[in-house]
């Protein structure tokens, strides 16, 4: 695995977890919403994290494996 890609995935995971925790605090403490809002927030954060990771990794593979046949 490319070291730059690994660094990106690790840093992105840390940032996504921090944003997720901040969102949970806002949902529960400040907005006073129910558990459904927390579930929706968690699912949205998982989808964003997976999408960013796939976009970055597939984009790198496409550039690396380009061959002139």
WOWONOR-V773773 format. One record per pair of residues at least 4 apart in sequence whose C-alpha atoms are under 7 Angstrom apart, sorted by the first residue. I is the first residue (numbers start at 1). J is the second residue. D is the distance in Angstrom with one decimal. If there is no record, write none. Layout:
BEGIN
I_J_D ; I_J_D
END
This chain:
BEGIN
1_6_6.9 ; 2_6_6.3 ; 3_7_6.1 ; 4_8_6.2 ; 5_9_6.2 ; 5_57_6.8 ; 6_10_6.2 ; 7_11_6.1 ; 8_12_5.9 ; 9_13_6.0 ; 9_53_6.5 ; 10_14_6.4 ; 11_15_6.2 ; 12_16_6.0 ; 13_17_6.1 ; 14_18_6.3 ; 15_19_6.2 ; 16_20_6.0 ; 16_49_6.8 ; 17_21_6.1 ; 18_22_6.2 ; 19_23_6.1 ; 20_24_6.2 ; 20_45_6.6 ; 21_25_6.3 ; 22_26_6.3 ; 23_27_6.0 ; 24_28_6.0 ; 24_38_6.4 ; 25_29_5.5 ; 26_30_5.0 ; 26_31_6.2 ; 27_31_5.1 ; 27_32_6.1 ; 27_33_5.8 ; 27_38_6.9 ; 28_32_4.9 ; 28_33_5.9 ; 33_37_6.3 ; 35_39_6.3 ; 36_40_6.2 ; 37_41_6.0 ; 38_42_6.1 ; 39_43_6.2 ; 40_44_6.1 ; 41_45_6.2 ; 42_46_6.2 ; 43_47_6.2 ; 44_48_6.2 ; 45_49_6.1 ; 46_50_6.1 ; 47_51_6.0 ; 48_52_6.1 ; 49_53_6.2 ; 50_54_6.0 ; 51_55_6.0 ; 52_56_6.1 ; 53_57_6.0 ; 54_58_5.7 ; 55_59_5.9 ; 56_60_6.3 ; 57_61_6.3 ; 58_62_6.1 ; 59_63_6.5 ; 60_64_6.1 ; 61_65_6.0 ; 62_66_6.3
END
